[in-house]
Amino acid sequence: MTFKTINSILAEKFPELSEAIKKEENFWKHEEVPPYCLYGPVVEPFIAKLLTEETNTSLIKRFFDFFEEMANCDDIEVRNLVTVSVLESLWGNFTLLSIAHKYMHPQTRKLCDGLQVYFHPYVPPELQ
């Protein structure tokens, strides 16, 4: 897994996103979609919806397994991608963040908890 291959890995692992990925690819036409432009507008809202509904726990678990792979990746850009495009967005909604904590694996949780320094004044007591 590298930053260069992360989009194709996402598409392969999550056919549920194929329509949204295709839409982004059409927008970018003949250019490769930059990963941040795929993970922010496609993955982040999809995860937010899954966590809000919390009915498809097997899909949520698949995503968080993938996020853990990203969090453990040797490529720093992949780790930054999951941190900025997924975990930072969860900090914007403490309800979703608390639900997501149930599905996070150790390295993903470590990256997520590392963001607390930036959001500390806003953290509710139950997440501290």
N, C-alpha and C positions, 0 to 999 in steps of 0.2 A: 504494500500500500504506500503510495506516494501522493504528493499534492497533484502531480500530473495525471495520475490514474484515478483519483478519488471520485470524479464524476461518473466514470464508467462503472466503478464498483458500486456506487449508490444505485445506479439504474439496474444493475444486475441483481443486487440483493433485495430491491424493493420495487417489484413490478407495479405495486399499488400507486407509485408516483409517475408512471410512464406518461400519462396524459399531461401532467404539469411539467415534466421535464421536456416533453416534446414542444410544449408551448414556449418555454424559455429558449430552446434550440431554434425555433422558428423566429423568435424575436432577434436572436443574435445572427441569424442567417448563416453565413459561411464561416463565421468565427466560432471557435470553441467557447462555450459558456464558461466564464471565470467561476471557479468553485464558490466564491463568496456570493456571486449573483445567482447561484443555484440553491445553496444551502439557506441563505436568508429568506428569499421569497417563496421557496418551495418546501424545504424541510421544516423550517421553524413554524410556519402556520399549521402544517400537517400534524406536527408533534403537539402543538398547543391544542388542537381540536381533539386529538386522541386522549390527551391528559384531561381535558375538560369533561369529555364524555366518560372516560375510563371504562368502556365496555369491551374493547378489543385488547385485553391485556396481553395476549400472545404477540400481537403486532407491536405493542409498546415495548415488550421485553426484547423483541428482535431489534428494534431501534436502539435500545439501550445496550444491547450486546455489541452492536455496531459502533456506538459511541465509545464504548470501552476499548474496542480495537483501535479506534482513532486516538483515544487518550493515551494508549500505550505505544503508539507508532513512533518509530525512530525519526521520522520526518517532522521537524518542529512546525512546519507550515500546516500539516494535518492536525496536530494538536491545537494550534492556534485557531484553525477553522472550527473545530468543535467547540472550543471555548468561546469564541466571539459570536459565531452564528447560531449556536444552540444554547449554551449555558448562560451567556449574558442575557439573552432574551428571557430566560426563565426568571431571572432576578427582577424583571419588570412586573412579575405577577406572582406574589408570594403563595397564592393558592396553588398555582401550577407548580411552583418550585417545591412545595411540600409534598405534592403528589409525586413529582419526578424523583424526589429523594428515595422513595420506596423502590424504584427501579434501577437506581444508579449502582454501578459496580465500583470497587475501591478507587481506581485511578480517575474515573469520571467524577466521582464525589470529591476527590482531592482537588482536581481542577476547578470544580464548582465552588468548593469551600474557599479556594484561593481568591475568588472574586469578592468575597465578603468584605475585604478591606476597602473596596471601592463603593460598596453599598451599605456599609456598617450603620450609618446613622438612620437608615430606613428599615433595618431588619427587625421584624417582630420578635418578641421574646421566645416564642416557640421554635424559631429557627436558629437561635443563638446557641 
